[in-house]
Amino acid sequence: MIAVIKTGGKQYKVKEKGIIKVEKLDKKEGSVITLKDVLLVSDEEGKKVSLGTPNVKGAKVTAKVLEEKKDKKVMVIKYKSKIRYHRTKGHRQWYTKLQIQKITA
């Protein structure tokens, strides 16, 4: 099964046994969570599709938390020509890595 879920203000296309990186969820490693904001559920061939308004009723995605840590550093550079101004700043965003275990419709 394939589903589209919403978490952290973003939408993710997931399938069973897949791994995704989402915004930080404040869950411990190894814990199992249930995501209830399921926007679409489909089978592998796309013959049976359930589209929610906005969520599919009764659908949920069960996932296991694999890790929670910081992502790669993103450099933010400000520069203005001819006035000798430049600033460099780095940022590392927290993320949670999830393994999708089960999609129920």
N, C-alpha and C positions, 0 to 999 in steps of 0.2 A: 504494500500500500504506500501511497504518496500523500503527503499533507502539506499544507501551507499554514504555518503558525505565526503568531505575533508575540514578540517579547522585546522589551527594551525600546519600544517605538519603532522597531524594524520588523520586516517580514522575512521568514526563512522557509525555503522548500526543503522538506525532510523526507527521508524514507527509513524504514526499519533497518537497524544495524549501522546507520550512518552516524557520522561525527560532525558536530557543528560548534562554532565559537560564537557565544552570545555575550551581551553586556553582563556585568557582574550581578549575580543573583543572591549572594550571601548565604550559600549553602555549603555544608561540609563535603569533603571529598568522599565518594562512596555512597552518598545518600541518594535516594530515588525521589524524583519530583514529578508532579503531574502538571502539564501545561493545558489549560482549558480554553485559551484563545485560539481555536482552530478555525481558520477561514475557509478552507477547502479540503476535501478528502476525495481521493480517487484511487482506482485500482491501477495496476502496472500498465495495462494497455490503454487506459483512458476511456473505457467503454461505460463505466459506472462512475459518475462524478456527482458529488454532493457539494453544493455551493451555499455558504451561509449568508445570512443577512443580519448583522455582520458575522456572527459565529454559527457554526454548524451545531445544531442541538444534539446533545448527548455524545459528541465527539471529544476525545481527549488523547493526548500524547504523553506516554510515560517515558522518562529519560533518567539516566544515571549520570551523576556528576563525576567526571574524571579528574579534573583539576581546576584550580582557580589561581591565576597569577597574572602578571603584567605582560602586555604585548610588546612588540618591538618599538624602539624609540622613533618618534616622528619629529623631525626638525622643523621648527617654524622660524623663518627668516624674514625680517623686515629690512628693506633697503630703500633709501631715497638718494637718487643721483645728485651730484654736484653740491651737496651740503654736508658731506662727511658723516652720514647717519646710517648705521647698520646695527641690528640686534639679532642675536641668535638665541633661541630657546628650544629646549627639548621637552617632549611630553610622552609619557607611557600610560596607556589606558588599561585598566583592569578588565579581564574577561573571564568567562566560565566556559570550559569545554564540556559538552554534553554528548553522550552516546544514546541515540534513540533506541529504546527497547521494544515498544509496542505502540501501534496506532489503532485506536478503536473508534468505530463510527456509530 
